Amino acid sequence: MLKIAAATLRHRLTGFAGAFLALTLGTTMIGMMTLTLAATFGTPHPGPQRFKEASAVLAPQGFDGRPMKAPAVLPPDVVAKAAATGHATPDRSFPVQLASGSGEMTGHPWPSAAFAGYRLAAGRAPQAADEIVVGGGSREPIGRQTGVTTGDGAGHYRVVGVTDALWFENAVFFSAAEAQRLSPGVNALVTDQEAKQLAALAGDRAVVLTGDGLTRLDPDSTGGAQALANAQAMAGSTTGLAVCVAVFVVAATFAFAAEQRRRELALLRLVGAAPGQVRRMVLWEALLIGLAAAVAGCLLALLCTVPLRSWMLDHHVAPSWFTIPVTVLPLLVAAVIGVAAALAGSAATLVRVSLIRPIEVLRESVLERRAMTPARWLLGVGMLAGAVVAGIVISRTEPYLAASARKYEVVPVLYVGAVTLLTPALLRPVTRLLLRPLRSCATAGPLLVRENILTSRRRTAATVAPIVVAVGLVAAMLTMQESGDAALLARQQQEIRAADVVVPGGSGIDGPTLARLAAVPGIRVTPVTSMNVRIGTAAGEQIDSLSAKAVPAAALGATVTPPVLSGSLASLPEDFLVIDEHAAESDALAVGDRVVMLLPTGTRASTVVAAVVARGLNGDDTYVSSALTGALMPSRVYLDSSAGAGAALDPQQTAAVNQALAGSGAHVVTYDAYLEAERAHAAQQTDNAAVIILGIALAYALIAVANTLIMAMAGRRREFALLALTGAVRGQIVRVAAAESAVAVVVATLLAAVATALAALTQRVSLGKLVADAPTVVPWARIGEAVALCALVALATAAGAAVRATRGRAVEGAGVRE
């Protein structure tokens, strides 16, 4: 049967071209994304980075002897003892913002630069208090004055040198004395002493790190893996979606190709071929096509990773040093999936075709009797049940997952997959309803369109299914993502009562600027500092690590009003700690419990759990007293009139606020404008996700639509010839074919709308438990673009293929045997 299969391929190249193209593109898409996903794993930069040239480093000690990074500081007496017994170089790390708008940067004293491998690319080292060296900059700024904002306020410095760029930070180097003035605490101490001697000096208040242990002080202690988190999430989501789309479309294409050959297979049975022989022949054909397409797809995948990497860098999905190397395993996985999809697509119809008596197959080739196979029913109903069950489980146990597109995407994907698989069963009632007005039409064209669609469900379903995938995924995924983003903003709007927001130009709002704001009469200032805190027992055992916001005690319950589940936000003590229900359950904490909180500065404070609030939609919802945070810079400041929470500032107060912010790099916006900026940022991220995740799936589905229509039209040459013999002109036949594809697009859009509505309703049930009047945002413009694109491709392909199929004399076409 292998020889027969090879011969069949040679003589039916045109018939198998569509299946080959579908499989090639599917393998390309999967291979491209698996290569990208594989590139995000591992440790791109192994070994210590920030202190790779140091022999031993003293670092502040946290709970359970764990080292702490900046802004945690070493005890002054430990620093003095270590410096007195040997050579020691203090390192200080503090946030810096240049007036040139280079983004967030980190300040260090110049003497510690060499331990990270920084070398001067041009200029000289800073000596005077007003001199700096910029890391990774061009030589152009050397000799120029630039504004620099630190926690001490804004100042002007002269750039005297630049260093080469290092991947893990953007650094600015000051003289040792100036760095000490700006950041008095020592965050790490590099010394040449032996580890045992340092351990004796440090006691239980500092940690001695050497060798690979120095990675624990790196900005990214994972050696670059953390910097690839966004790229990994994108690649993972896209890979899963790519596999689902490709496997389905490839399987559907091969199944349709097999259905197109029903008469040929029946004739093989008629001349004596056994059912097993027919199955083996078609499976060999699928295997040969699959192997050839897998090789072509893998080669194309290697070429496609180049523009994909450029796109990821341009849209800040991956860091600038990210590369996609050529590795064998991802390509092998893509090839195996492609070949398996080809075999599965062929096997899906072979069982039924090969077991029917030859005369029955010949009869069925004229009139279709059943469009749904038991396997398709099982998979379709199973995916539908899975989507419903997943939605119910998430709603009851972890409804916050519905606000995350990456964590909730399985629900809309299951709904779209279920509707797609059930398309042949849904096609007849939807089409009858849609084409009901044509029943009374007197002209032959509309009636012919209606009957062709109703009697050729397999052919119509093969066209409709890819459109359901394309439009359904775009509609359901984007609706889910935008609704989740809208829920996050709605929760913020419900919890924050502020008229204006001061947004920093860099990593935070410096102390002098905050003091000037507080001095403006008639306004209430609420600084909010985002940080990561650790909580533990009095014995020093860590309980948990939480993302927290430090706010004044008077503001919690007035300006910041999270939903309270137990306890109270009224009359909070200065050592309060407010946790969300997730932390309370996982850490076995309740109102009134006392825990030790370790702040980023290394300070330990005894706190009391004053209240438990509802879980946040985007991580922890923990609040601590700003009286405990020390000199940490607020990440934003809420403003309102002293007349009441949320009361707007008058013009004089607004002018005074702008004057207080002059020269700091910070600016004030209304709270509504702040939320709109957050919404725009979320929309930009949604657009990025849509381009890479849904764009690939949409493009592939469109190719599948064109592919299926070309295959279908090629198999209808005899039908078109018979129409011509009955008096239909070529233009009428082309219009009928185009009208059928237009109806298929409309039917597919309706089915995609059903899947989208089910997914949106399921998500709304979960979000409704977290946000009052949870919004559902439908991206009508994007959906319309997807539908228009599908319609354009379907109409153009159907018309073009019909024109080609009607070439030649009608009597010759009527004599064609498939």
ZAMI-28875 format. One record per residue (C-alpha): x, z, y; residue in three letters. Coordinates in steps of 0.1 Angstrom, whole numbers, plus 2048, in hexadecimal, padded with zeros to 3 digits. Layout:
XZYALA/...
REM end
This chain:
800800800MET/81E804817LEU/8257DF816LYS/8017D781DILE/8007EF83AALA/8207E0849ALA/8117BD845ALA/7F17C8855THR/8047D5873LEU/8177B4877ARG/7F77A0877HIS/7E27B888CARG/7FA7C18A8LEU/7E07BC8C3THR/7C77D38B1GLY/7E07EF8ACPHE/7EF7EC8CFALA/7D58048DEGLY/7DC81E8C4ALA/80281A8C8PHE/7FF81D8EELEU/7E983C8ECALA/80184D8D4LEU/8208438E8THR/812851908LEU/8068718F6GLY/8288778E7THR/838870909THR/82288A91AMET/8288A48FFILE/84D89D8FEGLY/85189F923MET/8408C1925MET/8508D0907THR/8728C6915LEU/8698D7935THR/85B8F6924LEU/87B8F990EALA/8908F792EALA/87F91693CTHR/88892C91FPHE/8A993E919GLY/8C294B932THR/8CE93094APRO/8E894695AHIS/8F595F940PRO/90A97D949GLY/90C991969PRO/90797F98AGLN/9079969A8ARG/9249AB99BPHE/934993982LYS/957999990GLU/9549BF98FALA/9629D6974SER/94A9F3979ALA/92D9FA991VAL/91BA1A999LEU/8F5A1699FALA/8D9A2E9A7PRO/8C8A3D989GLN/8A2A3B983GLY/88DA49967PHE/89CA4C944ASP/8BFA43951GLY/8B5A2095CARG/8C8A10979PRO/8B6A0799AMET/8BC9EA9B0LYS/8BA9E99D6ALA/8AB9F89EBPRO/8B3A169D5ALA/8D2A289E2VAL/8EDA3D9D2LEU/8F0A629DBPRO/909A659F7PRO/91EA809E5ASP/921A6A9C6VAL/92EA4E9DCVAL/947A659EDALA/954A729CCLYS/959A509BEALA/969A439DDALA/981A609DEALA/98EA5B9BATHR/995A369BCGLY/98FA159CDHIS/96AA0F9D3ALA/9579F49E5THR/9339FC9F0PRO/9199E29EEASP/8F99E2A03ARG/8DC9CA9FESER/8C19C7A19PHE/8A89ADA24PRO/8B2995A3FVAL/89F979A52GLN/8B195FA66LEU/8A194FA84ALA/8A792DA75SER/88C934A5CGLY/8A1932A3CSER/889948A29GLY/88F96BA1CGLU/8B4973A19MET/8C9991A0ETHR/8E39A2A23GLY/9049B0A15HIS/9259BDA22PRO/9409A2A20TRP/9589B7A0BPRO/93F9B69EESER/93B9909EFALA/9589899D7ALA/94899D9BBPHE/92C9839B9ALA/9459669BAGLY/93D95C9DFTYR/9599489EEARG/95C93BA12LEU/954916A14ALA/95D915A39ALA/96592DA55GLY/971951A51ARG/965973A48ALA/950988A60PRO/9659A1A74GLN/9519ABA93ALA/92F9BCA92ALA/91E99DA9FASP/92D985A85GLU/91D979A64ILE/924962A47VAL/90794EA39VAL/906947A14GLY/8FE924A08GLY/8FC915A2BGLY/90A8F5A3ASER/9288F6A51ARG/9138ECA6FGLU/908910A7APRO/92C91DA7CILE/933929A9FGLY/90E92BAA9ARG/8F9949AB2GLN/8DB950A9DTHR/8BF96AA9DGLY/8BF983A80VAL/8A399BA77THR/8AA9B9A61THR/8999DAA5CGLY/8AB9E6A7BASP/89A9CCA90GLY/8A49AAA9EALA/8C89A1AAAGLY/8DF984AB1HIS/8FD97CA9CTYR/917960A9CARG/91D94CA7CVAL/94294CA75VAL/94293FA51GLY/92E931A34VAL/931936A0ETHR/9279209F1ASP/9039269E4ALA/8FC93C9C7LEU/8DC9389B3TRP/8CF95B9B3PHE/8CD9639D8GLU/8D09579FCASN/8EA96EA0BALA/8F5978A2EVAL/91598CA31PHE/91D9A4A4DPHE/93C9B8A54SER/93F9D8A40ALA/9389EEA5FALA/91A9DAA6BGLU/90B9D9A48ALA/90F9FFA46GLN/8FDA02A68ARG/8E09ECA5DLEU/8DD9FBA3ASER/8EEA1EA38PRO/8E7A24A13GLY/8FEA179F8VAL/8EAA039DEASN/9079FE9C6ALA/92CA099C5LEU/9469F29B6VAL/964A059A9THR/983A00995ASP/980A22983GLN/97AA2595EGLU/956A29952ALA/95CA4C943LYS/969A5A964GLN/94DA4A977LEU/933A5895FALA/941A7B965ALA/93FA7698BLEU/91CA67989ALA/90CA82974GLY/8E7A7C970ASP/8E2A6D993ARG/8F3A4B98EALA/8F9A31973VAL/91AA2196AVAL/9179FC961LEU/9329E6952THR/9349C4940GLY/9129B5938ASP/9019D4944GLY/9089C8968LEU/8EC9AE964THR/8D39CB969ARG/8DD9CA98ELEU/8D89A5993ASP/8BC9999A9PRO/8AF98798AASP/8BB99C96DSER/8AF982954THR/8CA96995EGLY/8B295096EGLY/896953955ALA/88196696EGLN/88594B988ALA/87793396FLEU/85794796AALA/84192F97EASN/85091196EALA/84B92094CGLN/827928953ALA/820905960MET/8338F5943ALA/82190B929GLY/7FF904937SER/8068DF93ATHR/8158DD917THR/7F68ED907GLY/7DF8D791BLEU/7F48B8913ALA/7F38BF8EEVAL/7CD8C48EECYS/7C78A4902VAL/7E088E8F0ALA/7D68998CDVAL/7B18948D5PHE/7B68728E6VAL/7CE8658CCVAL/7B88718AFALA/79A8618BFALA/7AC8408C6THR/7B883D8A2PHE/796847895ALA/78682C8AAPHE/7A081289FALA/79781A87BALA/772817883GLU/7797F5892GLN/7877EA870ARG/76A7F485AARG/7627D184FARG/7877CA846GLU/7887EA832LEU/7677E2821ALA/7757C0817LEU/7937D1807LEU/77B7E77F3ARG/7687C87EALEU/7877B77DBVAL/78F7D57C5GLY/7A27EE7DBALA/79C8127D1ALA/79182C7EBPRO/7B383D7E8GLY/7C581D7EDGLN/7B281680DVAL/7B983981AARG/7DE836812ARG/7E1814823MET/7D1820843VAL/7E5840843LEU/80582C83ETRP/7FB81685CGLU/7F5836871ALA/817844866LEU/82A82486ELEU/819822890ILE/81E847896GLY/84384588ELEU/8498278A5ALA/8348368C1ALA/8458588BDALA/8678498C2VAL/85B8358E1ALA/84A8548EFGLY/86886A8EBCYS/87E8518FDLEU/86484F91ALEU/86287491BALA/887876923LEU/88385F940LEU/86487194DCYS/875892950THR/88A88696DVAL/86C881985PRO/85B8A0977LEU/8798B5980ARG/87A8A69A3SER/8558AE9A8TRP/85A8D299CMET/8778D89B4LEU/8658C89D2ASP/8468DE9CCHIS/85B8FE9C6HIS/84D9019A2VAL/871906996ALA/8929119A7PRO/8AA8F79B5SER/8C28FC998TRP/8A88F497DPHE/8B18D8965THR/89F8C9947ILE/8BA8C392CPRO/8B58AC90EVAL/8AE8C08EFTHR/8A48B38CDVAL/88A8CE8C3LEU/8708C88DEPRO/8728A28D8LEU/86E8A88B3LEU/8508BE8B9VAL/8408A38CFALA/8478888B4ALA/83889D898VAL/8198A58ADILE/8148808B5GLY/818874891VAL/801890885ALA/7E788589EALA/7E9862892ALA/7E586C86ELEU/7C8884877ALA/7B686988BGLY/7B885086ESER/7AF86A853ALA/790874867ALA/77E85485ETHR/78E84A83ELEU/77C862828VAL/75A855832ARG/764830833VAL/77682F812SER/75B8417FELEU/73F82A809ILE/73680D7F2ARG/7437EB800PRO/7207DD806ILE/7157FC819GLU/7347FB82FVAL/72D7D7838LEU/7097E0841ARG/7147FE855GLU/72C7E8869SER/70E7D8879VAL/6F97F8880LEU/70881A884GLU/6F5837872ARG/709856879ARG/72185D896ALA/72A88188EMET/73F88B870THR/73D8AE861PRO/7608B686DALA/7578AC891ARG/7388C2890TRP/74D8DF883LEU/7688DB89DLEU/7508D68BAGLY/7398F38B2VAL/7579088AAGLY/7679018CCMET/7469088DELEU/7429298CCALA/7669318D3GLY/76192B8F8ALA/7429418F9VAL/75295D8E5VAL/77295C8FAALA/75D95E91AGLY/74997C90DILE/76898F901VAL/77A98A922ILE/75C994936SER/7589B4922ARG/77C9BE91FTHR/7939AE939GLU/77D99C953PRO/79A99A96BTYR/7A997E956LEU/78E967963ALA/7A0967985ALA/7C0959976SER/7C093396EALA/7DD936956ARG/7CD953942LYS/7AA946942TYR/7B092093CGLU/7A8923917VAL/78292791FVAL/77D907933PRO/7948F391BVAL/77E8FF8FELEU/75E8F5910TYR/76B8D3919VAL/7798CE8F5GLY/7578D88E6ALA/7438C18FCVAL/75B8A48F5THR/7598A98CFLEU/7338AB8D1LEU/73188C8E6THR/7228758CBPRO/70688E8C5ALA/6FF8938E9LEU/70286F8F2LEU/6E08638E6ARG/6CA87C8F8PRO/6DF87A918VAL/6DF854918THR/6BA852910ARG/6B286992ELEU/6CA856945LEU/6BE83393ALEU/69983B938ARG/690826956PRO/69F807945LEU/684809929ARG/66B7F8940SER/6847DF94ECYS/67A7BB949ALA/69D7AC94BTHR/6B37A992CALA/6D37B693BGLY/6C97DB940PRO/6B77DC91FLEU/6D57CE90DLEU/6EB7E891EVAL/6D4804913ARG/6D17F88EFGLU/6F77F18EBASN/6FF8158F6ILE/6E48258E0LEU/6EC8118C1THR/7128128C4SER/7178378C9ARG/73A8378B9ARG/74781D8D1ARG/73682D8EFTHR/7428508E4ALA/7668428E1ALA/763838906THR/751856912VAL/767870901ALA/78786A916PRO/77386A936ILE/76488C92CVAL/787899926VAL/79488B948ALA/77789595EVAL/76F8B594AGLY/7928C394CLEU/7958BB971VAL/7738CA97AALA/7758E8963ALA/7998F2969MET/7988ED98FLEU/7768FF992THR/78491C97EMET/7A491D993GLN/79391A9B5GLU/7789339ABSER/79394C9A0GLY/7A69489C1ASP/78694C9D4ALA/77E96C9C1ALA/7A097A9CALEU/79A9739EFLEU/7769819EDALA/7849A19DEARG/79D9A49FAGLN/78299EA14GLN/76D9B8A05GLN/7899D2A02GLU/79B9CDA24ILE/78A9D6A45ARG/7A29C8A5FALA/79F9B2A7EALA/7C29A4A7EASP/7E19A3A68VAL/8059A3A73VAL/81998CA5CVAL/83F98FA5BPRO/856972A60GLY/86C97EA43GLY/86B998A29SER/85B9B3A3EGLY/8539C2A60ILE/8709D5A6EASP/86E9F9A7BGLY/8729F3AA0PRO/8569D8A9FTHR/83F9F0A8CLEU/846A0BAA6ALA/83D9F4AC2ARG/81C9EBAB1LEU/814A10AACALA/819A16AD1ALA/7FF9FCADBVAL/7E1A11AE8PRO/7BFA0EAD9GLY/7C89FEAB8ILE/7CBA0BA94ARG/7EAA00A81VAL/7EA9FFA5BTHR/80B9F5A4CPRO/80A9EAA28VAL/82A9E9A14THR/82A9D79F3SER/8429E69D9MET/8499EE9B5ASN/848A129ACVAL/84FA2598BARG/83BA43981ILE/848A5D968GLY/846A8195DTHR/858A9E96DALA/871A9D950ALA/87CA7A95BGLY/86AA65941GLU/85BA4594FGLN/836A3F94AILE/831A1D95AASP/83CA05974SER/8229FA98DLEU/81E9E29AASER/8129F79C7ALA/8099F59EBLYS/813A12A03ALA/7F9A1AA1DVAL/7F3A37A34PRO/7DBA51A26ALA/7C3A4DA43ALA/7C0A27A3DALA/7B6A2AA18LEU/791A2BA17GLY/78EA1FA3BALA/7A29FFA40THR/7AB9FAA1BVAL/78CA01A05THR/7919F99E0PRO/773A019C9PRO/777A269BEVAL/76EA2E99ALEU/778A5399ASER/786A6B9B4GLY/784A659D9SER/796A539F5LEU/78BA6DA0FALA/7A4A87A1CSER/7C1A7AA07LEU/7E0A90A05PRO/801A82A12GLU/80EA809EEASP/7F1A6C9E0PHE/7F2A529C5LEU/7D5A3B9BEVAL/7D5A2799EILE/7BEA0D98FASP/7AAA1196FGLU/7C39FD95AHIS/7DFA14963ALA/7C9A3295EALA/7BFA2793BGLU/7E1A1A92FSER/7F4A3893DASP/7DAA52934ALA/7D8A5E959LEU/7BAA6D96BALA/7B2A7B98DVAL/7C5A9B994GLY/7E3A9297EASP/805A9798EARG/821A7D987VAL/843A77995VAL/846A569A8MET/867A449ABLEU/868A2E9CALEU/87DA0F9CEPRO/894A239E5THR/89CA3A9C7GLY/889A579D7THR/874A6C9BFARG/854A7A9CBALA/83AA909B9SER/818A809BETHR/7F4A889B3VAL/7DCA6E9A6VAL/7C1A709C1ALA/7AAA549B5ALA/7A5A3999BVAL/799A179A9VAL/78D9F7999ALA/7A89E098AARG/7B59C59A1GLY/7B19A099ALEU/7D599899EASN/7EA9B498FGLY/7EB9D9995ASP/7D59E99B0ASP/7EBA089B8THR/7EEA1A9D9TYR/807A349E4VAL/80BA48A04SER/821A36A1ESER/82EA58A28ALA/843A57A08LEU/852A34A0CTHR/86CA3BA27GLY/87DA1EA38ALA/86EA02A23LEU/8619E5A38MET/83C9DEA37PRO/8329BCA29SER/8159BAA41ARG/8029CEA5BVAL/7DC9D0A5FTYR/7CF9D5A83LEU/7AD9DFA90ASP/79F9F0AAESER/79EA16AADSER/779A12AB3ALA/775A0EA8DGLY/7819FCA6EALA/7809D7A72GLY/7799D9A98ALA/7889BCAABALA/7A49C0AC5LEU/79C9B8AE9ASP/7B199EAFCPRO/7C89B8B0CGLN/7CF9C8AEAGLN/7D69A6ADBTHR/7EF99EAF7ALA/8009C0AF2ALA/8039B9ACDVAL/813997AD3ASN/82B9A7AEBGLN/8359C1AD2ALA/83C9A6AB8LEU/851991ACFALA/873989AC0GLY/86B998A9ESER/861978A8DGLY/83F988A83ALA/81E97BA90HIS/7FA986A91VAL/7DC974A83VAL/7B897DA7ETHR/7B098AA5CTYR/79996CA56ASP/7B6955A5EALA/7CD969A48TYR/7B4965A2BLEU/7B1940A33GLU/7D793CA31ALA/7D694EA0FGLU/7BB936A04ARG/7CF918A10ALA/7ED9259FDHIS/7D992A9DEALA/7CA9079E2ALA/7ED8F89E5GLN/7F79099C5GLN/7D78FC9B5THR/7E08D99C1ASP/8028DC9B2ASN/7F38E7991ALA/7DA8CB992ALA/7F48B1998VAL/80B8BA97BILE/7F28CA962ILE/7D28B6967LEU/7E3897975GLY/7F4890954ILE/7D5896940ALA/7C0881957LEU/7D9864957ALA/7DA865931TYR/7B586692DALA/7B1848945LEU/7C983592FILE/7B583E911ALA/795832922VAL/7A5810929ALA/7B580F906ASN/7948168F5THR/7817FC90ALEU/79A7E1903ILE/7987E98DDMET/7727E98DFALA/76F7C88F2MET/7887B78DAALA/7717C18BEGLY/7527B38CFARG/75D78F8D2ARG/7437848B8ARG/7287988C9GLU/7307888EBPHE/7317658DBALA/70E76A8CCLEU/7017748EELEU/7107558FCALA/6FF7408E2LEU/6DD74F8EBTHR/6E274490FGLY/6F5760921ALA/710753939VAL/73276293AARG/72B77695AGLY/70D78694BGLN/72079192DILE/73C7A0943VAL/7227B2958ARG/7127C1939VAL/7337CD92CALA/73B7DC94FALA/7197EC951ALA/71E7FC92FGLU/73F80C93ASER/72E81795BALA/713829947VAL/72E838931ALA/73F846950VAL/71E85595CVAL/71686493AVAL/73A872937ALA/73788295ATHR/716893951LEU/7268A1931LEU/7458AC945ALA/72D8BD95DALA/71D8D0940VAL/73F8DD935ALA/7498E6958THR/7288F995EALA/72D90C93ELEU/750916947ALA/74791F96BALA/72A93495FLEU/73F947945THR/75A94D960GLN/74095A979ARG/733974960VAL/75698395FSER/75E980984LEU/73C98F98CGLY/7489B097DLYS/7659B1995LEU/7589A29B5VAL/7369A49C5ALA/7269829C8ASP/7449719B7ALA/74794E9C5PRO/74792E9B0THR/75B9139C2VAL/7568EF9B5VAL/7708D69C1PRO/7588BA9C6TRP/7718A39D7ALA/78A8A69BAARG/76F8A19A0ILE/7628839B3GLY/7858749B4GLU/78887898FALA/766868988VAL/76E84C99FALA/78F84698FLEU/78084696CCYS/76482E978ALA/77E816988LEU/793815968VAL/775811951ALA/7647F6965LEU/7847E296BALA/78F7E5947THR/76D7DD938ALA/7697BE94FALA/78C7B1949GLY/78A7B6923ALA/7677A6922ALA/775788935VAL/79178491CARG/7797898FEALA/76276D90BTHR/77D75390EARG/7787338FAGLY/7587238EDARG/73C7398E1ALA/7397278C0VAL/75D72F8B8GLU/7587548C1GLY/7397578ABALA/74D74C88EGLY/768767892VAL/76A780875ARG/7797A287CGLU/
REM end
